[in-house]
């Protein structure tokens, strides 16, 4: 049996992504949106989707623009599009936690319930994203990281 050295090399290399930014959950939830009259929420939502895509490119998920549109225009579907996107975002965060070698702790059902509780799903999401950045504490934001799963 012949082993292809290139295939063996690719199999032994773990996938890589880029370190995300660590943010304050309280600032993302109330501080900056209050100062910017709510606009920062949409900026934050786009940023986390971009960062999730860069962290683990194996999971395509929704684009940052599509995610923001679901938040802006979800009312046209009586909020259903918005809720589906929030649950999907929780799934993407759970996948990123798995890729970082962590036990996934972000769930769509919890996120949907928290979005009705003064929008505290933002705190939930950012806290779970911070667990990922803490797993790669020594790596600065935007630098390559070796995914563990």
C-alpha positions in Angstrom: 0.0 0.0 0.0 1.4 3.4 -1.0 0.8 6.5 1.1 0.5 9.8 -0.6 2.8 12.2 1.4 0.8 15.3 0.6 -2.5 13.6 1.8 -0.8 12.4 5.0 0.6 15.9 5.6 -2.9 17.5 5.1 -4.5 15.0 7.4 -2.0 15.7 10.2 -2.5 19.5 10.0 -5.2 20.8 12.2 -7.4 23.5 10.7 -6.6 27.1 11.6 -8.7 30.2 12.1 -8.3 33.7 13.5 -8.6 34.8 17.1 -11.7 36.8 17.9 -12.0 40.0 19.9 -12.8 39.8 23.6 -15.6 42.2 24.5 -17.4 43.2 27.6 -20.9 41.6 27.6 -22.4 44.5 29.5 -20.9 47.1 27.1 -22.2 45.1 24.1 -25.7 44.7 25.7 -26.5 48.1 27.1 -23.5 50.5 27.2 -22.6 51.1 23.6 -26.1 50.6 22.1 -27.4 53.2 24.6 -24.7 55.7 23.6 -25.3 55.1 19.8 -29.1 55.0 20.0 -29.2 51.2 19.2 -26.9 51.3 16.2 -24.0 49.5 17.9 -26.2 46.3 18.3 -26.2 45.9 14.5 -22.5 46.7 14.3 -21.8 44.1 17.0 -24.0 41.5 15.4 -22.2 41.9 12.0 -18.8 41.8 13.8 -19.5 38.6 15.7 -20.7 36.9 12.5 -17.6 38.0 10.6 -15.4 36.8 13.4 -17.1 33.4 13.7 -16.6 32.9 10.0 -12.9 33.8 10.3 -12.5 31.7 13.4 -13.7 28.5 11.8 -14.1 28.7 8.1 -15.4 25.1 7.9 -18.9 26.4 9.0 -20.2 28.9 6.5 -23.3 30.0 8.4 -25.0 33.2 7.5 -23.1 36.2 6.2 -22.7 39.3 8.4 -25.0 41.3 6.1 -27.7 38.6 6.1 -27.5 38.3 9.9 -28.0 42.1 10.3 -30.8 42.2 7.7 -32.6 39.5 9.7 -32.4 41.8 12.8 -33.4 44.9 10.9 -36.2 43.5 8.7 -37.3 40.5 10.8 -40.5 42.4 11.7 -41.8 41.8 8.2 -42.1 38.1 9.1 -43.5 38.9 12.6 -40.1 38.3 14.1 -39.8 34.7 12.9 -36.8 35.4 10.7 -35.1 37.2 13.6 -35.7 34.3 16.0 -34.5 31.7 13.5 -31.3 33.8 13.0 -30.8 34.2 16.8 -31.1 30.4 17.2 -28.7 29.9 14.2 -26.2 32.3 15.8 -26.3 30.2 19.0 -25.5 27.2 16.9 -22.6 28.9 15.2 -21.2 29.9 18.6 -21.6 26.3 19.9 -19.7 25.0 16.8 -17.0 27.5 17.4 -16.8 26.4 21.1 -16.4 22.8 19.8 -13.7 23.8 17.4 -11.8 25.5 20.3 -11.9 22.2 22.2 -14.6 23.4 24.7 -17.9 21.8 25.7 -20.6 23.8 23.8 -22.6 25.9 26.2 -24.6 28.1 23.9 -28.1 27.0 22.9 -30.7 28.4 20.6 -33.7 27.9 22.9 -32.0 29.8 25.7 -31.0 32.6 23.3 -34.6 32.9 22.1 -35.9 33.1 25.6 -33.3 35.7 26.6 -34.0 37.9 23.6 -37.5 38.4 25.1 -35.9 39.3 28.5 -34.7 42.8 27.6 -32.4 41.6 24.8 -30.1 39.8 27.2 -29.2 37.3 24.5 -26.4 39.7 23.7 -24.9 39.1 27.2 -25.4 35.3 26.7 -23.7 35.4 23.2 -20.8 37.6 24.2 -20.1 35.6 27.4 -20.0 32.4 25.3 -17.8 34.1 22.7 -15.4 35.2 25.4 -15.0 31.6 26.5 -13.5 30.9 23.1 -11.2 33.9 23.2 -10.1 32.8 26.7 -9.2 29.4 25.4 -6.6 31.1 23.2 -5.7 33.8 25.8 -2.1 34.0 24.7 -3.0 34.8 21.0 -3.7 38.4 20.1 -6.9 39.4 18.2 -6.8 38.7 14.5 -3.8 36.3 14.7 -4.0 32.7 13.5 -5.1 30.0 16.0 -4.9 26.2 15.7 -8.4 24.8 16.1 -8.6 21.8 18.4 -11.5 19.9 17.0 
